[in-house]
């Protein structure tokens, strides 16, 4: 079991950002921060607050626990939304985050219904 640290959270953030196809600059604009601050978060040089972490979880289509769990769980779900990251305007990131959050919540509801039906 790994110890939760800024560095571990940062590694997970970087991995999720890369998998989602975003640049540090795009993420910085989405959060209203400098690109350097995103780099600090990803290297673990600085901690990230929960509000920003939750926004990034939505943008990346991940559960918040993906970044905060001491263990990496195979059940972590990533929601895929197809787009061309280079063609996105700053306002489009809000739509991508909403779509991924919606899809992740839909997945959770589907699992709850399935579990209820199996009882």
TAFEN-V706728 format. One record per residue. RES is the residue in one small letter. PHI is phi in whole degrees, 0 to 359 (none if undefined). Layout:
res=RES phi=PHI
res=RES phi=PHI
This chain:
res=x phi=none
res=x phi=278
res=x phi=279
res=x phi=286
res=x phi=217
res=x phi=301
res=x phi=296
res=x phi=293
res=x phi=300
res=x phi=298
res=x phi=300
res=x phi=293
res=x phi=297
res=x phi=297
res=x phi=299
res=x phi=293
res=x phi=297
res=x phi=298
res=x phi=296
res=x phi=280
res=x phi=87
res=x phi=258
res=x phi=268
res=x phi=299
res=x phi=297
res=x phi=298
res=x phi=295
res=x phi=299
res=x phi=295
res=x phi=300
res=x phi=272
res=x phi=74
res=x phi=237
res=x phi=278
res=x phi=298
res=x phi=299
res=x phi=295
res=x phi=296
res=x phi=299
res=x phi=299
res=x phi=299
res=x phi=289
res=x phi=271
res=x phi=82
res=x phi=292
res=x phi=224
res=x phi=279
res=x phi=248
res=x phi=283
res=x phi=294
res=x phi=296
res=x phi=292
res=x phi=297
res=x phi=295
res=x phi=297
res=x phi=291
res=x phi=301
res=x phi=297
res=x phi=298
res=x phi=273
res=x phi=71
res=x phi=237
res=x phi=283
res=x phi=301
res=x phi=295
res=x phi=303
res=x phi=267
res=x phi=255
res=x phi=289
res=x phi=289
res=x phi=246
res=x phi=275
res=x phi=256
res=x phi=291
res=x phi=279
res=x phi=302
res=x phi=254
res=x phi=248
res=x phi=263
res=x phi=261
res=x phi=231
res=x phi=283
res=x phi=193
res=x phi=256
res=x phi=302
res=x phi=292
res=x phi=265
res=x phi=278
res=x phi=274
res=x phi=302
res=x phi=294
res=x phi=295
res=x phi=296
res=x phi=298
res=x phi=292
res=x phi=299
res=x phi=298
res=x phi=297
res=x phi=298
res=x phi=292
res=x phi=295
res=x phi=300
res=x phi=296
res=x phi=294
res=x phi=295
res=x phi=297
res=x phi=298
res=x phi=298
res=x phi=298
res=x phi=300
res=x phi=296
res=x phi=295
res=x phi=296
res=x phi=299
res=x phi=297
res=x phi=295
res=x phi=291
res=x phi=279
res=x phi=284
